[in-house]
Amino acid sequence: MRLDLPPGPLATAVMTLASMAHANIGSQDPGILAIPIPAEHMSGSLASMLDRLARQSHTRLVRLPSAWQFVRADAPRHVAAPKPAPVPDAPIIVRASKRNAPLRDEPVEVVHLTGLERDDFGAAPDTGTLLGQVPTLVSTHWGNGQDKLFLRGVADSSFAGPSPALVGQYVGDQRLTFSAPDPDLRLYDVASVEILEGPQGTLYGDGALGGLVRIEPNPPELDRWRGSAWAGVATTSHGGVGGDGGAVVNLPVVRDKLGLRLLGYDSLDAGYINDSERGLRDVNAAHTWGGRADLRARVADGWTVDAGGIVQHIDNRDAPYADVGAPLLTRSSDVAQPSYNHILTASVVIDGDVAGLKLRSTSGFVRNDFGQKFEELTIATNYHFESVNQSYLISHETSLSKSSNWGGWVIGLSYISGINDNNIGLGILESPAQIEFIRNKSTDITVYGEIERKIFGKLSGTVGARYSIFSLSGEAIDLQAPFHILVAQPRYATSTERALLPSAALSYAFGGGATLFARYGQGFRPGGLTAGQDLQHFEADSIHTFEFGMRRGVAKVDTFAVSATASTSRWRNVQADLLNGQGLPYIANIGNGQLINLNATLTLRVRQGWSLGASGFVAHSHLSPTPDLAVQGDASALPNVVHDGETLSLDHWGRFAADRDWRLGLRVQHVGHSIFGVGPALAVPQGDYTTLAAGGSVRFAPCDVLVDASNLLDNHHNAFAAGTPLAGLVRQQITPLRPRTIRFGVQRAF
């Protein structure tokens, strides 16, 4: 990496380096940022360049878990705040923009989260952490690794079927899911998570109708050996005891040339559901283990090659539902109803500069195995339903981009090939017979581009487009109902679909860091093959969204930050999971939808060491159902569209001794009501509950001691109106909130 700087304040150099290296660099002392430094011509690693700036400014550089901070040379060895704010003048870079656009300039609603390890409030950092901090991000509650995610009220059904997801999930630029549920990756050793509200079709294609979640892991450091380890124990009211532990280590194999970063973790989430039929307590414990390995090589000045992989296994020992009318947190079932989600990824990323342009090439492979087993009581006693899925995803994307004072642009090519095998069995006890096997294959070849340009003064415009060609094929064999064959011979279907997804936006930058923007975007999902009463093909669906918003400041960076967005969406040919006559899920087009969403966020530093946050949304949906669905009764509402959600948070941090940093936090969250499914048979109410969480930590250098708690009021409200996908049991089951859980942990850096 090379940097040429004119003479000026340290803030200018820090801002430039933060943008180039995609790093969190800052200082809590504005006087440090104003220190003048002479002209600099530097090259080498980020750490060496920062060390040189520290020498020129006569300051000291402190390395924190996910940030660099400049402090006074005579300051104590341990900085006051465990999570320093970035430089107010240095922009946070939105990596999901694919052209490294500053957050302040992005004409879309973006949530940028850092420091997740300390904000989990009683649970390991995972998707639940994101749900607690972003009200517009909601989820079903089938169990760890079995859920669907929804953003901005774009929700189609409660079941994870073979259609592409509504929220795209990425690790860096590698796509993580296609037609699979949320893998619920543990977010250890993560630099940031960006959540962009959708649709994001221009840059991300199908699977981003509602938006996307992009995880940015901490990369290997090439200049120093360091790491950390942690362990914790958690107790759940009315349930058992769980625990977690893990470690991350960074190894500079060849200093400034080759580095390796390794992460490993293991956890047990305690159960809290009792089974009266089997005489067992706390049956729904969940075991999760996994890790990540990343190797970075600096092959030339300005060029890096990263190779890495992720593995994670989730085993849920039983389903987390209870029976309606039964004692608290209790149900009756003959056997265990376990589920699992196992994911394995590999990727290679090439990043470098070509004639002043940024080139980035990402190739990846994902294998995701997931499945469920449920007791089936609607056909005969001791019948069981089993769904086993295997999903394979190969992806490649190469992009060129450029950023400058007048704006920026990106162009790219991508290739995605996915296979999803769905095997359904139904039968007696532990040996259900196969009644359905469907294989869906898809290939997506895409070219896309987006350009942002300052039109005049403080007005900027952004336009983009994506053109994709989808090749789809489906195969169904052994398709039968429990008592009669529907398809005696294999059946095949193929199709080719094309999609053009344009986008456009205008933004105006006012004084004081305020921005007003308007945006139009589209999203698209191809069709596929499914089995209802017989084999059938479901059509592609698309969404068109207009949004208007404003933003002033950056949350947790500026003293005062506020954002607000209003959006309206038209959703054509909505794909959703329905239930056939035997209560088994299948995909169908259910009509056209209309969505309206209003959301706002406010953060305020009340005084030194105090931060107050408030966010919330209101959503409304309407479905114009197909004639077949309309004859069944009222089907005018989309499922899982939460009517409203609000979050209030209060954080306080400080120091009571030279090496005793501490933090306290409170969060109140309300999740409004929604319905479970489409149509009168499934329109069962759920949600409408409030939870309280708290957390705190104290540093006893070099260790941090943490205490975190979720659901402090021990609310047992119905978070999800079913525990099994079988139609006849929907109104007989509820999925209660996890009871109050308190975790005691310790973390040590080395």
VOGU-3710 file (C-alpha; in Angstrom, 3 decimals, decimal comma):
1> mrldlppgpl> 0,000/0,000/0,000  1,371/3,441/-0,974  0,321/6,858/0,345  1,361/10,365/-0,717  0,152/13,099/1,623  0,501/16,900/1,482  1,212/18,740/4,743  -1,846/19,091/6,927  -3,625/17,855/10,088  -3,348/14,262/11,276
11> atavmtlasm> -7,120/13,881/10,636  -6,551/14,091/6,864  -3,985/11,280/6,918  -6,192/9,137/9,156  -9,223/9,653/6,933  -7,272/8,693/3,816  -5,769/5,564/5,396  -9,133/4,453/6,842  -10,689/4,692/3,391  -7,836/2,887/1,609
21> ahanigsqdp> -7,465/0,043/4,121  -11,156/-0,288/5,073  -10,066/0,022/8,696  -11,512/1,676/11,801  -8,905/4,315/12,768  -9,549/7,219/15,089  -9,016/9,113/18,298  -11,251/10,321/21,097  -9,150/13,470/21,497  -10,003/16,129/18,862
31> gilaipipae> -6,760/17,920/19,705  -4,739/14,963/18,458  -6,541/15,035/15,114  -5,587/18,697/14,669  -1,847/18,066/15,124  -0,056/19,195/11,928  2,226/16,734/10,168  4,602/17,372/7,241  4,202/15,942/3,759  4,545/12,156/3,759
41> hmsgslasml> 5,416/9,600/1,100  4,875/6,164/2,630  4,478/2,552/1,556  4,187/-0,766/3,347  1,685/-2,327/5,729  -1,092/-0,403/7,447  0,579/-0,901/10,836  3,936/0,476/9,672  2,296/3,540/8,119  0,292/4,229/11,269
51> drlarqshtr> 3,438/3,863/13,376  5,112/6,492/11,201  2,167/8,874/11,621  2,329/8,347/15,379  6,015/9,305/15,389  5,394/12,397/13,250  2,559/13,561/15,518  4,392/12,610/18,759  1,481/10,419/19,812  1,123/6,754/20,687
61> lvrlpsawqf> -0,792/4,144/18,690  -3,057/1,664/20,517  -4,322/-1,498/18,797  -7,824/-2,565/19,887  -9,760/-5,706/18,822  -11,283/-4,049/15,746  -9,745/-0,569/15,613  -6,607/1,598/15,830  -6,575/4,618/18,134  -4,160/7,529/18,530
71> vradaprhva> -3,662/8,674/22,147  -1,376/11,165/23,888  2,154/9,879/24,352  1,829/10,226/28,133  -1,634/8,622/28,304  -2,141/5,435/30,408  -1,333/2,214/28,610  -5,038/1,255/28,514  -7,415/3,598/26,727  -10,592/4,727/28,441
81> apkpapvpda> -13,229/3,338/26,151  -13,356/-0,305/25,134  -14,888/0,661/21,785  -13,468/4,011/20,601  -15,433/6,159/18,240  -13,960/6,592/14,769  -12,618/9,967/13,722  -15,604/12,290/13,223  -14,039/13,626/10,012  -13,152/10,140/8,691
91> piivraskrn> -15,999/8,467/6,820  -17,177/4,956/7,542  -16,789/3,070/4,277  -19,720/0,966/3,050  -18,074/-2,126/1,604  -21,436/-3,422/0,348  -21,534/-0,539/-2,153  -18,747/-2,365/-4,095  -17,146/1,011/-4,778  -16,173/1,860/-1,186
101> aplrdepvev> -18,617/4,740/-0,836  -18,653/6,743/2,411  -21,660/5,954/4,585  -22,678/9,615/4,688  -23,081/9,654/0,894  -24,985/6,390/0,368  -28,554/7,098/-0,904  -30,034/4,095/0,907  -30,810/3,041/4,461  -27,624/1,415/5,843
111> vhltglerdd> -26,940/0,025/9,318  -23,216/-0,328/10,080  -22,493/-2,414/13,192  -19,151/-2,965/14,935  -18,105/-4,377/18,298  -20,696/-7,167/18,222  -18,766/-9,261/20,744  -19,629/-6,728/23,452  -23,220/-5,993/22,495  -24,746/-9,465/22,614
121> fgaapdtgtl> -26,760/-9,057/25,863  -26,626/-12,621/27,068  -26,042/-14,697/23,950  -23,150/-15,472/21,642  -23,005/-12,930/18,782  -25,128/-14,315/15,957  -28,239/-13,427/13,969  -30,077/-12,844/17,259  -27,613/-10,039/18,003  -28,541/-8,343/14,732
131> lgqvptlvst> -32,280/-8,771/15,412  -31,833/-7,018/18,750  -30,150/-3,989/17,180  -32,045/-3,581/13,894  -35,841/-3,525/14,407  -36,631/-3,830/10,666  -34,726/-7,152/10,534  -37,037/-9,942/11,724  -36,972/-13,720/11,672  -39,069/-16,826/12,009
141> hwgngqdklf> -38,471/-19,051/15,065  -38,138/-22,654/13,902  -34,807/-23,082/15,682  -31,121/-22,264/15,260  -30,139/-22,593/11,598  -33,740/-23,138/10,419  -35,085/-19,596/10,179  -35,916/-17,172/7,373  -34,869/-13,522/7,578  -37,004/-10,585/6,459
151> lrgvadssfa> -36,148/-6,898/6,014  -38,396/-3,882/5,560  -41,562/-6,014/5,768  -40,717/-7,980/2,603  -41,913/-11,373/3,865  -43,427/-14,220/1,874  -44,008/-17,167/4,239  -42,865/-18,897/7,400  -41,243/-21,888/5,708  -37,746/-22,151/4,214
161> gpspalvgqy> -38,603/-23,614/0,809  -36,542/-24,037/-2,374  -37,018/-20,476/-3,638  -34,166/-17,953/-3,203  -34,027/-16,156/0,118  -35,464/-12,664/0,525  -32,412/-11,350/2,388  -29,027/-11,935/0,771  -26,290/-13,046/3,159  -22,633/-12,509/2,330
171> vgdqrltfsa> -19,241/-13,021/3,968  -17,188/-10,354/2,278  -18,204/-10,587/-1,377  -18,969/-14,312/-1,203  -22,621/-15,277/-1,318  -23,459/-17,499/1,634  -27,004/-18,716/0,932  -29,214/-19,386/-2,066  -32,279/-21,519/-1,390  -31,477/-22,217/2,247
181> pdpdlrlydv> -32,412/-20,832/5,672  -30,248/-18,467/7,682  -27,160/-20,506/8,729  -26,929/-18,397/11,895  -23,165/-17,906/11,723  -21,484/-16,936/14,971  -20,107/-13,420/14,529  -16,849/-13,820/16,416  -13,798/-11,849/15,241  -15,860/-9,723/12,878
191> asveilegpq> -14,801/-6,210/11,900  -18,304/-5,065/10,914  -21,732/-6,091/9,698  -23,559/-3,970/7,133  -27,311/-4,266/6,708  -28,739/-2,590/3,602  -32,470/-2,341/3,115  -33,681/-3,532/-0,266  -34,260/-4,206/-2,906  -30,576/-4,487/-3,815
201> gtlygdgalg> -31,086/-6,124/-7,196  -28,671/-3,945/-9,188  -25,590/-4,940/-7,218  -26,681/-8,285/-5,762  -29,302/-9,791/-8,077  -31,848/-12,385/-6,977  -32,189/-13,133/-3,295  -31,996/-9,497/-2,149  -35,617/-8,339/-2,508  -35,721/-7,291/1,140
211> glvriepnpp> -32,075/-6,302/1,412  -28,828/-7,906/2,457  -26,568/-8,687/5,409  -22,832/-8,435/4,692  -20,341/-9,769/7,245  -16,778/-8,448/7,095  -14,362/-10,651/9,122  -11,169/-9,246/10,571  -8,421/-9,977/8,018  -5,039/-11,489/8,879
221> eldrwrgsaw> -2,456/-8,950/10,046  0,940/-9,384/8,454  3,090/-7,605/11,027  2,280/-8,929/14,497  1,403/-12,002/16,537  -1,668/-11,560/18,672  -4,903/-13,236/19,720  -7,610/-13,605/22,313  -9,551/-16,330/24,091  -12,871/-16,355/25,897
231> agvattshgg> -15,122/-18,597/27,950  -18,523/-18,207/29,534  -21,273/-19,991/31,391  -24,973/-19,183/30,987  -27,997/-20,159/33,020  -31,553/-20,115/31,636  -34,571/-19,702/33,919  -36,866/-22,764/33,912  -34,104/-24,512/31,986  -30,560/-25,767/32,084
241> vggdggavvn> -27,026/-24,452/32,072  -25,002/-23,792/28,938  -21,575/-22,504/28,109  -19,303/-21,265/25,370  -15,642/-20,828/24,611  -13,304/-20,028/21,789  -10,092/-18,420/20,643  -8,675/-16,445/17,750  -5,008/-16,156/16,891  -3,175/-14,095/14,279
251> lpvvrdklgl> 0,150/-15,428/13,008  2,512/-13,403/10,774  4,060/-16,357/8,929  6,352/-14,108/6,876  6,378/-10,589/8,276  4,646/-8,081/5,964  4,227/-10,836/3,339  2,113/-13,715/4,640  -0,322/-13,943/7,558  -2,687/-16,555/8,974
261> rllgydslda> -5,731/-15,943/11,169  -7,497/-18,843/12,905  -10,788/-18,874/14,818  -12,424/-21,727/16,707  -15,463/-21,854/18,999  -17,874/-24,210/20,725  -21,099/-23,522/22,610  -24,089/-25,208/24,207  -27,383/-23,315/24,464  -29,401/-24,685/27,364
271> gyindsergl> -32,833/-26,176/26,756  -36,001/-24,961/28,460  -38,879/-26,995/26,930  -40,200/-29,963/28,930  -41,814/-33,052/27,361  -44,508/-34,561/29,587  -45,058/-37,636/27,380  -41,428/-38,756/27,614  -40,850/-37,381/31,115  -37,904/-35,246/30,001
281> rdvnaahtwg> -36,843/-31,712/30,887  -35,012/-29,069/28,871  -35,159/-31,154/25,694  -34,349/-28,387/23,185  -30,658/-27,792/23,939  -28,558/-26,762/20,931  -24,886/-27,488/20,284  -22,901/-25,247/17,928  -19,255/-25,509/16,960  -17,242/-24,032/14,150
291> gradlrarva> -14,279/-22,038/13,012  -12,701/-19,932/10,324  -9,271/-19,886/8,709  -7,938/-17,020/6,581  -4,581/-16,785/4,836  -3,446/-13,474/3,343  -0,465/-13,021/1,033  0,884/-9,670/-0,133  2,082/-10,683/-3,591  3,065/-7,191/-4,801
301> dgwtvdaggi> 2,744/-3,566/-3,842  -0,994/-2,912/-3,566  -1,959/-6,552/-4,303  -3,214/-9,186/-1,867  -4,547/-12,714/-2,235  -6,813/-14,116/0,498  -7,788/-17,767/0,817  -10,123/-18,903/3,542  -12,918/-21,089/4,709  -15,665/-21,404/7,298
311> vqhidnrdap> -17,162/-24,458/8,942  -20,079/-24,466/11,378  -22,324/-27,222/12,709  -25,598/-26,588/14,568  -27,401/-29,537/16,126  -30,746/-28,781/17,777  -31,632/-31,750/19,956  -35,361/-31,033/19,844  -37,839/-28,444/18,562  -38,395/-25,313/20,719
321> yadvgapllt> -42,221/-25,310/20,746  -44,839/-25,880/23,445  -48,462/-27,032/23,339  -51,322/-24,563/23,619  -53,105/-25,036/26,956  -50,277/-27,090/28,474  -48,300/-26,004/31,539  -45,662/-23,346/30,974  -42,938/-24,360/28,472  -44,348/-27,887/28,134
331> rssdvaqpsy> -45,530/-30,145/25,341  -46,310/-33,819/24,760  -44,575/-35,804/21,977  -43,564/-39,425/21,416  -39,995/-38,880/20,200  -37,396/-36,160/19,815  -37,863/-33,738/16,883  -34,316/-32,603/16,102  -32,967/-30,322/13,381  -29,545/-29,373/12,086
341> nhiltasvvi> -27,674/-26,931/9,860  -24,141/-27,725/8,706  -22,307/-25,264/6,470  -18,889/-25,392/4,816  -17,386/-22,604/2,672  -14,167/-21,933/0,776  -13,106/-18,772/-1,044  -10,222/-17,053/-2,843  -10,136/-13,252/-3,129  -7,706/-11,254/-5,289
351> dgdvaglklr> -7,541/-7,540/-4,552  -5,325/-4,946/-6,202  -4,839/-1,739/-8,172  -4,765/-1,612/-11,977  -3,895/1,755/-13,514  -5,619/3,617/-10,704  -8,629/1,264/-10,658  -9,593/-1,138/-7,897  -9,887/-4,759/-9,033  -11,534/-7,347/-6,810
361> stsgfvrndf> -12,153/-10,960/-7,775  -13,950/-13,418/-5,472  -14,460/-17,131/-6,124  -16,271/-19,321/-3,637  -17,947/-22,626/-2,833  -20,651/-23,281/-0,224  -22,155/-26,574/0,886  -25,110/-26,336/3,251  -26,894/-29,386/4,710  -29,971/-28,746/6,797
371> gqkfeeltia> -32,948/-30,769/7,923  -35,812/-31,235/10,368  -37,877/-34,066/11,793  -41,377/-33,588/13,213  -44,065/-35,706/14,728  -47,027/-36,060/12,312  -50,335/-36,493/14,143  -52,746/-35,455/11,381  -52,531/-38,767/9,460  -51,928/-41,515/12,009
381> tnyhfesvnq> -50,319/-42,058/15,390  -46,533/-42,416/15,400  -46,136/-40,924/11,926  -43,177/-38,634/11,383  -42,306/-36,035/8,786  -38,652/-35,598/7,805  -37,120/-32,998/5,496  -33,480/-33,369/4,413  -31,903/-30,676/2,232  -28,544/-30,334/0,557
391> sylishetsl> -27,580/-27,084/-1,114  -24,464/-26,428/-3,212  -23,403/-23,005/-4,424  -20,488/-22,053/-6,694  -19,944/-18,338/-7,260  -17,499/-16,000/-8,932  -17,474/-12,242/-9,267  -14,922/-9,808/-10,670  -15,386/-6,063/-10,403  -13,522/-2,874/-11,284
401> skssnwggwv> -14,234/0,306/-9,357  -12,972/3,819/-8,833  -13,672/6,475/-6,229  -12,807/10,157/-6,536  -13,944/13,563/-5,388  -16,631/13,675/-8,090  -18,138/10,295/-7,124  -17,364/6,743/-8,132  -18,335/3,804/-10,290  -18,240/0,024/-10,392
411> iglsyisgin> -18,718/-2,551/-13,142  -18,715/-6,293/-12,671  -19,335/-9,774/-14,002  -20,654/-12,645/-11,924  -21,476/-16,314/-12,264  -23,548/-18,309/-9,765  -24,475/-21,980/-10,012  -26,709/-23,557/-7,401  -28,173/-26,990/-6,733  -30,818/-27,677/-4,102
421> dnniglgile> -31,902/-31,225/-3,264  -35,030/-31,574/-1,146  -35,858/-35,062/0,155  -39,066/-35,502/2,164  -39,983/-38,637/4,054  -43,120/-39,653/5,902  -43,669/-42,807/7,882  -43,585/-44,660/11,163  -41,156/-43,787/13,950  -37,479/-43,585/12,987
431> spaqiefirn> -37,769/-44,913/9,416  -39,983/-42,616/7,321  -40,239/-43,613/3,644  -39,237/-41,175/0,918  -42,335/-39,581/-0,591  -40,751/-36,691/-2,452  -37,402/-35,822/-4,008  -37,010/-32,566/-5,928  -33,787/-31,201/-7,376  -33,680/-27,599/-8,537
441> kstditvyge> -30,659/-26,324/-10,478  -29,995/-22,737/-11,458  -27,262/-20,861/-13,262  -27,030/-17,073/-13,200  -24,717/-15,148/-15,546  -24,708/-11,421/-14,870  -23,197/-8,122/-15,896  -23,833/-5,038/-13,739  -22,704/-1,483/-13,273  -23,393/1,570/-11,145
451> ierkifgkls> -22,087/5,128/-11,270  -22,392/7,994/-8,814  -21,584/11,525/-9,952  -21,884/14,987/-8,511  -24,316/16,795/-10,808  -23,782/20,306/-9,519  -23,042/21,796/-6,157  -24,123/19,371/-3,449  -26,514/17,369/-5,643  -25,388/13,881/-6,664
461> gtvgarysif> -27,004/11,247/-8,823  -26,565/7,474/-8,945  -27,745/5,173/-11,733  -27,145/1,482/-12,246  -28,417/-1,630/-13,964  -27,991/-5,387/-13,808  -28,720/-7,829/-16,619  -28,988/-11,500/-15,698  -29,694/-14,695/-17,606  -31,035/-17,547/-15,498
471> slsgeaidlq> -31,017/-21,144/-16,678  -33,344/-23,231/-14,504  -34,072/-26,932/-14,363  -36,079/-29,116/-12,026  -36,400/-32,854/-11,493  -38,946/-34,709/-9,357  -38,986/-38,416/-8,563  -40,778/-40,638/-6,032  -43,443/-37,982/-5,686  -46,354/-39,476/-3,748
481> apfhilvaqp> -48,823/-38,748/-1,035  -48,789/-40,950/2,067  -51,265/-43,368/0,514  -51,078/-42,896/-3,265  -48,477/-42,085/-5,919  -48,707/-38,695/-7,613  -45,750/-39,112/-9,976  -44,757/-42,646/-10,948  -41,908/-41,637/-13,290  -39,299/-38,902/-13,001
491> ryatsteral> -40,403/-35,524/-14,336  -38,230/-32,735/-15,631  -38,756/-29,060/-16,374  -36,383/-26,464/-17,801  -36,650/-22,768/-18,485  -34,558/-19,707/-19,244  -35,385/-16,343/-17,704  -33,879/-12,904/-18,211  -34,040/-9,952/-15,883  -33,022/-6,295/-16,226
501> lpsaalsyaf> -32,835/-4,594/-12,836  -32,283/-0,819/-12,995  -31,835/1,568/-10,087  -31,577/5,330/-9,715  -31,065/7,742/-6,854  -30,612/11,429/-6,083  -28,997/12,825/-2,958  -28,395/16,339/-1,698  -25,783/17,092/0,967  -26,783/19,923/3,287
511> gggatlfary> -24,469/21,627/5,732  -23,736/19,972/9,048  -23,459/16,468/7,593  -27,131/16,133/6,621  -28,206/14,312/3,452  -31,581/14,030/1,743  -32,082/11,216/-0,781  -34,630/9,533/-3,042  -34,120/6,102/-4,597  -35,795/3,625/-6,946
521> gqgfrpgglt> -34,745/-0,025/-7,020  -35,882/-3,423/-8,240  -35,493/-6,997/-7,091  -36,147/-10,340/-8,781  -36,352/-14,050/-7,944  -36,496/-16,743/-10,656  -39,097/-19,495/-10,625  -38,632/-23,210/-9,969  -40,209/-26,630/-9,575  -42,295/-27,692/-6,586
531> agqdlqhfea> -44,820/-30,321/-5,485  -48,268/-29,400/-4,236  -51,178/-31,684/-5,051  -49,097/-32,536/-8,134  -45,865/-31,423/-9,778  -45,973/-27,797/-10,819  -43,807/-24,817/-11,756  -43,912/-21,536/-9,890  -43,209/-18,252/-11,673  -40,606/-15,573/-11,025
541> dsihtfefgm> -41,557/-12,678/-8,775  -40,282/-9,094/-8,737  -40,456/-6,033/-6,522  -40,330/-2,305/-7,331  -39,535/0,108/-4,493  -39,480/3,887/-4,125  -37,900/5,270/-0,974  -37,278/8,727/0,423  -34,975/9,386/3,321  -32,741/11,722/5,244
551> rrgvakvdtf> -29,637/11,214/7,325  -27,660/13,485/9,604  -24,539/12,190/11,264  -23,439/8,605/11,869  -24,726/6,553/14,781  -22,164/6,054/17,586  -19,757/8,372/15,782  -21,336/11,832/15,887  -22,736/13,533/18,974  -26,157/13,626/17,342
561> avsatastsr> -27,249/11,317/14,526  -30,686/10,798/13,031  -32,062/9,019/9,990  -35,566/8,432/8,646  -36,845/6,568/5,603  -40,237/6,045/3,975  -40,711/3,401/1,292  -43,468/1,918/-0,818  -43,125/-1,340/-2,745  -45,130/-3,186/-5,373
571> wrnvqadlln> -44,508/-6,917/-5,338  -45,613/-8,907/-8,397  -46,284/-12,671/-8,491  -45,334/-13,162/-4,840  -43,704/-16,551/-4,237  -44,691/-18,174/-0,951  -44,762/-21,529/0,789  -48,248/-23,012/1,184  -49,391/-26,349/2,615  -50,919/-29,152/0,547
581> gqglpyiani> -53,702/-31,506/1,631  -51,315/-33,532/3,796  -49,898/-30,431/5,477  -46,606/-30,518/3,579  -45,089/-27,235/2,305  -44,770/-26,323/-1,376  -44,077/-23,120/-3,347  -46,773/-21,207/-5,244  -47,458/-17,720/-6,585  -50,089/-16,200/-4,327
591> gngqlinlna> -50,844/-12,826/-5,957  -49,586/-9,245/-5,890  -48,508/-7,382/-2,783  -48,251/-3,781/-1,650  -45,902/-2,716/1,168  -45,491/0,572/3,015  -42,718/1,071/5,558  -41,661/3,991/7,761  -38,578/3,795/9,991  -36,390/6,163/11,970
601> tltlrvrqgw> -33,256/5,992/14,119  -31,828/8,472/16,627  -28,598/8,309/18,616  -27,428/10,955/21,029  -24,374/11,330/23,213  -26,066/12,836/26,226  -22,780/13,643/27,959  -19,267/12,232/28,242  -19,557/8,447/28,488  -23,332/8,331/27,915
611> slgasgfvah> -25,099/7,299/24,713  -28,848/7,079/24,074  -30,366/5,286/21,079  -33,906/4,926/19,757  -35,154/3,282/16,586  -38,450/2,018/15,285  -40,629/1,311/12,289  -44,226/0,926/11,178  -45,122/-1,421/8,315  -48,303/-2,205/6,409
621> shlsptpdla> -48,914/-4,918/3,840  -51,757/-5,845/1,527  -52,089/-8,898/-0,699  -54,334/-9,160/-3,748  -54,545/-12,963/-3,783  -54,890/-15,292/-6,749  -58,441/-16,607/-7,386  -57,539/-20,050/-6,042  -56,339/-18,561/-2,782  -59,171/-16,049/-2,507
631> vqgdasalpn> -61,898/-18,723/-2,535  -60,468/-20,153/0,694  -61,374/-16,970/2,571  -59,632/-13,763/3,570  -56,027/-13,811/2,323  -55,363/-10,076/2,150  -52,301/-9,900/4,419  -48,761/-11,132/3,916  -47,346/-13,380/6,662  -44,593/-12,353/9,079
641> vvhdgetlsl> -44,929/-8,657/8,240  -44,459/-7,212/11,715  -46,757/-4,216/12,146  -44,303/-2,200/14,241  -41,076/-2,511/16,209  -39,166/-0,241/18,581  -35,820/-0,362/20,373  -34,497/1,912/23,119  -30,926/1,625/24,373  -28,799/3,369/26,969
651> dhwgrfaadr> -25,026/2,833/27,210  -22,546/4,180/29,716  -18,802/3,619/29,820  -15,965/5,029/31,813  -13,041/4,290/34,145  -12,755/4,014/37,899  -9,004/3,244/38,006  -6,000/3,492/35,728  -6,651/0,083/34,177  -10,298/-0,435/35,042
661> dwrlglrvqh> -12,440/0,433/32,030  -16,087/-0,485/32,420  -19,292/-0,496/30,422  -23,018/-0,816/31,179  -25,886/-1,095/28,725  -29,665/-1,480/28,725  -31,950/-2,286/25,804  -35,743/-2,393/25,628  -37,220/-3,933/22,491  -40,821/-4,280/21,348
671> vghsifgvgp> -41,828/-6,580/18,488  -45,311/-5,924/17,119  -47,883/-8,436/15,979  -47,908/-10,393/12,733  -49,605/-13,504/11,351  -48,081/-16,922/10,738  -49,278/-17,705/7,199  -51,440/-16,799/4,208  -55,182/-17,449/4,277  -57,673/-18,094/7,090
681> alavpqgdyt> -56,270/-21,520/8,024  -52,829/-20,083/8,761  -53,662/-16,507/9,790  -52,740/-17,200/13,408  -51,549/-14,170/15,421  -48,044/-14,051/16,865  -45,594/-11,547/18,285  -46,631/-8,373/20,154  -44,156/-8,653/23,042  -41,542/-6,557/24,849
691> tlaaggsvrf> -38,173/-7,663/26,228  -35,491/-6,087/28,387  -31,779/-6,889/28,072  -28,727/-5,651/29,971  -24,988/-6,108/29,858  -21,764/-4,884/31,371  -18,023/-5,455/31,462  -15,033/-4,495/33,585  -11,427/-4,643/32,433  -8,828/-6,190/34,709
701> apcdvlvdas> -5,942/-5,897/32,259  -5,355/-7,938/30,222  -8,771/-9,551/30,879  -12,356/-8,402/30,508  -15,050/-9,776/32,806  -18,534/-9,678/31,307  -22,067/-10,156/32,613  -24,923/-10,121/30,105  -28,608/-10,946/30,338  -31,445/-11,375/27,850
711> nlldnhhnaf> -35,201/-11,299/28,519  -34,670/-9,974/32,036  -38,428/-9,801/32,694  -38,737/-13,504/31,797  -41,463/-12,925/29,202  -42,957/-16,192/27,869  -45,003/-14,624/25,093  -45,691/-16,456/21,834  -42,953/-15,342/19,420  -44,017/-17,730/16,646
721> aagtplaglv> -47,390/-19,385/16,159  -46,196/-22,897/15,265  -43,599/-25,480/16,111  -44,151/-27,801/13,150  -44,869/-27,132/9,450  -47,805/-29,574/9,465  -51,106/-27,777/8,886  -53,297/-29,608/11,385  -51,093/-28,613/14,322  -50,663/-24,899/13,668
731> rqqitplrpr> -53,333/-23,787/16,136  -52,187/-26,280/18,772  -48,620/-25,045/19,197  -46,690/-21,925/20,144  -42,994/-21,072/20,194  -42,318/-19,111/23,398  -39,482/-16,670/23,884  -36,290/-18,054/25,399  -36,641/-17,414/29,154  -34,338/-15,117/31,071
741> tirfgvqraf> -30,729/-16,097/30,345  -27,722/-14,709/32,225  -24,154/-15,244/31,030  -20,931/-14,733/32,981  -17,829/-14,605/30,838  -14,181/-13,697/30,689  -12,085/-12,665/27,701  -8,315/-12,327/27,575  -6,161/-10,759/24,897  -2,625/-11,982/24,337
//
